[in-house]
Amino acid sequence: MKLVTRLAGAALGLLVGLGLAQPANAQSTQPIRIGSTLALTGPLSATALIHKLVGEIYVEQLNAKGGLLGRKVEWIVKDDQSKPDVARTIYEQLITVDKVDLLLGPYATGNIVAAMGVAQRYNKILVHHTLGIPNLAKYDMQFPAWSVGANPETTVPNTVFDALAATGKPMKTIAVVTSKFPSVFYMSEGARAVAKQRGFQEVLFLEWEFGNRDYGPIASRVKDAKPDFVWVGAIGLEGNMLAEAMKKIDYTPPMQFHMYPAPGPMAKSPDTQNALAASIFEQHAPFTSNAVAAEFVKIYNDRAAKANLPDTAVETQAAASYSAWQVLTAAVNATKGLDDKAMSDWLKKNQVDTIQGKLRFDRQNNFGDDLMKVKQVQNGQWVTVWPKDWAAPGAKLIVP
């Protein structure tokens, strides 16, 4: 019997040496594969390219430090063409065909909701970074790195109006113009309600189909309404196209706020000087006092310049993306494995340090605190202007 055992062992060793059999621990030497989609083409691509660059940087940093669980990490990212139905199909393939170990959410609310449905069907944890409608996040094992809180339709507009009120320059009328893209429309409807509660007179409300290219008629209506403040519910380059259309008719709103702009194009446009937007991170103190954040900013600036991105600065989109990777990494390291349920249970009971602050997942639909701030385009770059303790050194909100 001992002879047979020795012969069997010798045979197995020979097979392994020839590559015809795998030792029992071979699995642990294989890369951990993380699958996701991004809108690399289509109307959301200008912003999704930021998320792609962030993911590449994070995976490189992670692998330079030994990867996860002692294994290298491989990121499989595919183009969902800015379409939720395409995202849904690809996430199905990532799980069933590519056999990925973990999932990371795509960019934009519609695509995230589509991916979430697939993750739920296979009981996979889904960490994501830009879901703008928290009440759509019904799945128990989804976790947002987009720190808008559980009720951003109320809290975010109030933050914006608080910033305006602090300038001491009263604004009485508001125009709300918005894309029908789900998250920005949702936020715009919330802004209308909050504005009414705070005493604004709504002089115009207009909506357009996502993907619209003709903003001339909308610009004319805004100009005719003569609002003190324009709330622009736009995503990606929609805000730039509207601002350009307004400039063509020699009109610039006294003040304008854009919900989810493509950060680089808006900061660099001559048509959007002093425009406001929501933010969770900008590359200035006090954000950059975080050592991890400071290192990321330096790397991102260099890589974004080499990639010819319109803006090389780290801001909201890049920070949210990096935070999502940090959340997923924390869950894997804390549980010392890839068990989706174990990671989900851990995240619900613990906070995660990210470059935008501590994130928690113990409130409605696994959301945490609203960490949104207000930023403004000043001299071709975004700077935080509200709350004051998060403002860039020496910066304050400018009202022309």
C-alpha positions in Angstrom: 0.0 0.0 0.0 2.9 2.4 0.9 4.5 1.6 -2.5 1.3 2.4 -4.3 1.0 5.7 -2.4 4.6 6.6 -3.3 4.1 5.7 -6.9 0.8 7.8 -7.1 2.6 10.7 -5.5 5.5 10.5 -7.9 3.0 10.3 -10.9 1.2 13.3 -9.7 4.4 15.2 -9.3 5.4 14.3 -12.8 2.0 15.5 -14.2 2.3 18.8 -12.3 5.8 19.2 -13.7 4.5 18.7 -17.2 1.6 21.1 -16.6 -1.0 18.3 -16.9 -2.3 18.6 -13.4 -2.7 21.5 -10.9 -1.6 21.3 -7.2 -4.3 21.8 -4.7 -3.3 25.4 -3.9 -3.0 26.5 -7.6 -6.2 28.5 -7.3 -4.6 30.9 -4.9 -1.9 31.8 -7.5 -4.5 32.9 -10.1 -5.4 36.6 -10.4 -8.6 37.9 -8.6 -10.7 39.0 -11.5 -13.0 42.1 -11.0 -15.6 42.7 -13.7 -17.4 45.9 -14.7 -18.6 48.0 -17.5 -18.2 51.7 -18.3 -19.7 54.0 -20.9 -16.6 54.2 -23.0 -18.8 55.3 -26.0 -22.1 57.2 -26.2 -23.3 60.4 -24.5 -21.8 59.4 -21.1 -18.3 58.7 -22.3 -16.7 62.1 -21.5 -17.1 61.3 -17.8 -16.8 57.5 -17.9 -13.2 57.9 -19.3 -12.3 59.4 -15.9 -13.6 56.3 -14.1 -11.6 54.1 -16.5 -8.3 56.0 -15.8 -9.0 55.8 -12.0 -9.6 52.1 -12.1 -6.4 51.5 -14.0 -4.4 53.6 -11.5 -6.0 51.9 -8.5 -5.3 48.3 -9.8 -1.7 49.2 -10.6 -1.3 50.6 -7.0 -3.0 47.5 -5.6 -0.8 45.1 -7.5 2.4 47.0 -6.6 1.5 46.3 -3.0 0.8 42.6 -3.5 -2.7 42.7 -4.8 -5.6 41.2 -2.7 -5.2 38.1 -0.5 -1.7 37.7 -1.9 -3.0 37.5 -5.4 -2.7 39.9 -8.3 -5.8 41.7 -9.4 -7.1 41.8 -13.0 -9.8 44.3 -14.0 -12.0 43.3 -16.8 -13.9 46.4 -18.1 -16.2 46.4 -21.1 -18.0 49.2 -23.0 -21.8 49.4 -22.2 -22.2 52.2 -24.8 -24.0 54.4 -22.2 -27.0 52.0 -22.5 -28.6 50.2 -19.5 -29.7 47.2 -21.6 -26.2 46.7 -22.8 -24.8 47.0 -19.3 -27.3 44.4 -18.1 -26.2 41.9 -20.8 -22.5 42.4 -20.2 -22.8 41.9 -16.4 -24.6 38.7 -17.1 -21.7 37.6 -19.3 -19.1 38.7 -16.7 -20.6 36.4 -14.2 -21.5 33.4 -16.3 -18.9 33.4 -19.1 -15.9 35.4 -17.8 -16.4 33.9 -14.3 -15.2 37.0 -12.5 -14.7 36.8 -8.8 -16.0 40.3 -7.9 -18.1 43.0 -9.5 -17.7 46.8 -9.5 -20.6 49.0 -10.7 -20.7 51.0 -13.9 -21.0 54.8 -14.4 -24.4 56.5 -14.1 -27.7 55.6 -12.4 -29.5 53.8 -15.2 -26.6 51.5 -15.9 -26.0 50.9 -12.1 -29.6 49.9 -11.6 -29.3 47.5 -14.6 -26.1 45.9 -13.1 -27.7 45.7 -9.7 -30.5 43.5 -11.0 -28.0 41.1 -12.4 -25.9 41.1 -9.2 -29.1 40.4 -7.2 -30.0 37.4 -9.4 -26.6 35.8 -8.7 -26.3 37.0 -5.1 -23.1 39.0 -5.9 -22.0 42.1 -3.9 -22.0 45.3 -6.0 -20.0 48.3 -4.9 -20.8 51.3 -7.2 -19.8 55.0 -7.4 -22.4 57.2 -9.1 -26.0 56.2 -8.2 -28.0 59.4 -7.9 -31.4 58.0 -6.8 -30.9 56.1 -3.5 -34.5 54.9 -3.4 -33.8 52.7 -6.5 -31.2 50.7 -4.6 -33.4 48.0 -3.3 -30.9 45.2 -3.4 -29.5 44.3 0.1 -25.9 43.6 -1.1 -25.3 46.9 -3.0 -23.1 49.6 -1.5 -22.7 53.2 -2.8 -19.5 55.3 -2.8 -21.5 58.2 -4.0 -22.0 60.0 -0.7 -25.2 61.9 -1.4 -27.1 60.4 1.6 -30.5 58.7 1.5 -32.5 61.8 0.5 -30.3 63.9 -1.8 -33.3 65.4 -3.6 -33.7 67.4 -0.4 -30.3 67.7 1.2 -28.3 68.6 -1.9 -30.6 71.5 -3.0 -30.6 72.8 0.5 -26.8 72.8 0.6 -26.7 74.8 -2.7 -29.3 77.3 -1.4 -27.4 77.6 1.9 -24.3 78.6 -0.1 -26.2 81.2 -2.0 -27.8 82.6 1.1 -24.4 83.0 2.8 -23.3 85.5 0.2 -25.8 88.0 1.5 -27.0 88.7 -2.1 -30.7 87.7 -2.2 -32.1 85.8 -5.1 -35.8 85.7 -5.6 -36.5 83.9 -8.9 -35.4 80.5 -10.2 -35.5 78.7 -13.6 -35.3 74.9 -13.5 -34.3 73.3 -16.8 -33.4 69.6 -16.8 -32.6 66.5 -18.8 -34.9 63.6 -18.4 -31.9 61.4 -17.5 -33.3 59.7 -14.3 -30.9 60.9 -11.6 -30.7 64.6 -12.7 -34.5 64.8 -13.3 -35.0 63.3 -9.8 -32.7 65.9 -8.3 -34.3 68.7 -10.3 -37.7 67.8 -9.1 -36.4 67.9 -5.6 -34.8 71.3 -6.2 -38.1 72.7 -7.3 -39.8 71.6 -4.1 -37.0 72.9 -1.9 -36.8 76.2 -3.8 -40.5 76.8 -3.2 -40.2 76.0 0.5 -37.3 78.6 0.7 -39.4 81.3 -1.0 -38.1 81.3 -4.6 -40.5 82.1 -7.3 -40.2 79.6 -10.2 -40.3 81.6 -13.4 -39.6 78.6 -15.8 -39.5 74.9 -15.8 -38.4 73.0 -18.9 -37.2 69.4 -19.6 -35.5 67.8 -22.6 -34.8 64.2 -23.7 -31.5 62.8 -22.8 -29.3 62.9 -25.8 -30.8 66.1 -27.1 -28.4 68.2 -29.2 -30.5 71.4 -29.9 -30.4 73.7 -26.9 -31.2 76.9 -28.8 -35.0 77.0 -27.9 -34.2 76.2 -24.3 -31.6 79.0 -24.1 -34.1 81.5 -25.5 -36.8 80.5 -22.9 -34.3 80.9 -20.1 -33.2 84.4 -21.3 -36.9 85.5 -21.6 -37.6 84.3 -18.1 -34.9 86.5 -16.6 -34.2 84.3 -13.5 -31.9 85.3 -10.7 -30.7 81.7 -10.6 -30.8 78.8 -13.0 -30.8 75.2 -11.8 -29.5 73.0 -14.7 -30.3 69.4 -14.3 -27.7 68.2 -16.8 -25.3 65.3 -17.0 -22.0 65.1 -19.0 -21.7 67.6 -21.8 -25.4 68.6 -21.7 -24.6 71.6 -19.5 -21.8 72.8 -21.8 -24.1 72.6 -24.8 -26.8 74.7 -23.0 -24.2 77.3 -21.9 -22.9 77.6 -25.4 -26.4 78.0 -26.8 -27.1 80.8 -24.2 -23.8 82.5 -25.1 -24.8 82.5 -28.8 -27.8 84.7 -27.9 -25.6 87.0 -25.8 -27.0 85.7 -22.5 -25.3 84.5 -19.4 -27.4 83.7 -16.3 -26.6 85.8 -13.2 -25.9 82.5 -11.4 -26.1 78.9 -12.6 -25.8 75.5 -11.0 -25.1 72.2 -12.9 -25.9 68.9 -11.3 -23.5 66.4 -12.8 -21.3 68.2 -15.4 -18.4 66.7 -17.3 -15.9 68.4 -15.0 -13.0 69.2 -17.4 -15.0 70.6 -20.3 -17.1 72.8 -17.9 -14.1 74.1 -16.0 -12.3 75.1 -19.2 -15.3 76.6 -21.1 -15.4 80.4 -21.4 -19.2 80.1 -21.2 -19.4 78.7 -17.6 -17.2 81.0 -15.6 -18.6 81.1 -12.0 -20.9 78.1 -12.6 -21.6 76.0 -9.5 -21.8 72.2 -9.1 -22.0 69.6 -6.4 -18.7 68.0 -5.2 -17.3 65.5 -2.8 -13.6 66.2 -3.4 -11.4 68.7 -5.1 -7.6 68.6 -5.2 -6.8 71.3 -2.7 -6.6 71.5 1.1 -8.2 70.3 3.3 -9.0 67.3 1.1 -5.3 66.7 0.2 -4.2 66.5 3.8 -5.1 62.8 3.5 -1.8 61.1 2.5 -3.6 58.5 0.2 -5.5 61.3 -1.5 -2.4 63.3 -2.0 -0.6 60.4 -3.6 -3.5 59.7 -5.9 -3.8 63.3 -7.0 -0.2 63.3 -8.0 -0.5 60.1 -10.1 -3.8 61.1 -11.6 -2.5 64.5 -12.7 0.3 62.9 -14.6 -1.7 60.1 -16.1 -4.6 62.4 -17.1 -2.2 64.7 -18.9 -0.7 61.8 -20.8 -4.2 60.6 -21.7 -5.1 64.1 -23.0 -8.1 64.5 -20.8 -9.7 68.0 -20.9 -9.0 68.4 -17.2 -6.2 66.7 -15.3 -7.5 67.5 -11.8 -9.0 65.1 -9.4 -12.6 66.1 -8.5 -15.9 64.5 -7.7 -16.1 61.8 -10.4 -12.5 60.6 -9.9 -12.8 60.7 -6.1 -16.1 58.7 -6.2 -14.5 56.1 -8.4 -11.4 55.7 -6.3 -13.5 55.5 -3.2 -15.5 52.6 -4.7 -12.3 50.6 -5.2 -11.3 51.4 -1.6 -14.6 50.1 -0.3 -14.3 46.9 -2.2 -10.7 46.4 -1.1 -11.6 47.0 2.5 -14.4 44.4 2.4 -12.1 41.8 0.9 -9.2 42.4 3.3 -11.5 42.6 6.4 -13.2 39.3 5.6 -10.0 37.6 4.3 -11.9 36.1 1.4 -14.2 36.6 -1.6 -17.5 35.5 0.0 -20.1 38.0 -1.2 -22.4 37.6 1.8 -19.5 37.9 4.3 -18.3 41.1 2.7 -21.8 42.5 2.6 -22.4 41.8 6.3 -19.1 43.4 7.2 -19.8 46.6 5.3 -23.1 47.1 7.0 -21.4 47.0 10.4 -18.3 49.1 9.6 -17.2 52.4 8.2 -14.6 52.6 5.5 -11.9 55.3 5.2 -11.8 56.8 1.7 -10.3 59.9 0.1 -13.6 61.7 0.5 -14.0 60.8 4.2 -15.5 57.9 6.2 -18.3 56.1 4.4 -21.0 54.2 6.3 -23.7 51.8 4.9 -26.1 51.5 7.8 -29.0 53.7 6.7 -31.8 53.5 4.2 -30.9 51.3 1.2 -27.3 51.0 2.6 -26.6 54.7 2.1 -24.8 56.8 4.7 -24.2 60.6 5.2 -24.7 63.3 2.7 -21.1 64.6 2.2 -21.9 66.8 -0.8 -20.3 70.3 -1.0 -20.6 73.1 -3.5 -17.8 74.0 -5.9 -17.4 76.8 -8.4 -15.5 77.4 -11.6 -13.0 80.1 -10.9 -10.2 81.0 -13.3 -10.6 77.8 -15.3 -10.6 75.4 -12.4 -13.1 74.0 -9.8 -12.7 75.1 -6.2 -14.8 74.2 -3.2 -16.6 77.2 -1.8 -19.1 75.7 0.6 -19.2 74.8 3.5 -16.6 77.3 4.6 -14.5 74.7 6.5 -14.0 72.7 3.2 -13.4 75.7 1.0 -10.1 76.1 -0.9 -7.6 78.3 0.9 -8.8 81.9 0.4 -11.7 80.9 -1.8 -15.3 82.1 -1.4 -18.4 81.9 -3.6 -18.4 84.6 -6.2 -21.7 86.2 -7.2 -21.1 88.6 -10.2 
